[in-house]
């Protein structure tokens, strides 16, 4: 049975057969979680490590006025809050976007895996560094990119991340997001986002239909975004698989 969590870690470090078995046993009994359910909330005491095996989730914060800011998207293979157990309470919430299969791994069990299989700890550490790089890219977008650049950049990122884990092989990506959700991740109102999406469509770069991203002109979308995938650190993949998004998208056309 496919396990995208193990597949992701194998991109960052060579795992022994014993390490793979230990990871598979730790994540072999995921729970089925309905859409829009909190896995953990801000202020809660940190619990087990959450591993998303199927479906989508997000990190978010609720502001005093009731507004919401999406902090990150989590897709199959992603692991949540490896080291947050060192803190007294959660400083953000995690919620499923779609129905999801989520494995919960106790921290003692995870520490035992790290102790017995150091290569797993190395892979998890690299994965966390990539997550931090992605957060820095989001901060840069919020602070310095124009609205249209911000939207185009996020679409490029989500496309590459989906492609990395085999969720798409062409220029069409299933994105189960409402425009409200996307607006909350981009610091825009839904009305403003809708205008930007119309402009990207009129420029012939991309279309966002209900639950589906269609990249019409990959080169144009990359140019609008000013996108460079280096923060996703694909160099940890086997030799020959790390290429710039321009090559990925142009070759797919």
Buried (B, 14 or more C-beta within 10 A) or exposed (E): EEBBBBBBBBBBBEBEEEBBEBBEEBBEEBEEBEBEBBBBEBEEEBBBBBBBBBBBBBBBEEEEEEEBBBBBBBBBBBBBBBEBBEEEEBEBBBBBBBBBBBBBBEBEBBEEBBEEBEBBBBBBBBBBEBBEBBBEBBEEBEEEBEBBBBBBBBBBBBBBBBBBBEBBEEBBBEBBBEBEBBBBBBBBEBEBBBEBBEBBBEBEBBBBEEEEBEBBBBEBBBEBBEBBBEBBBBEBBEEEEBEBBBEBBEEBE
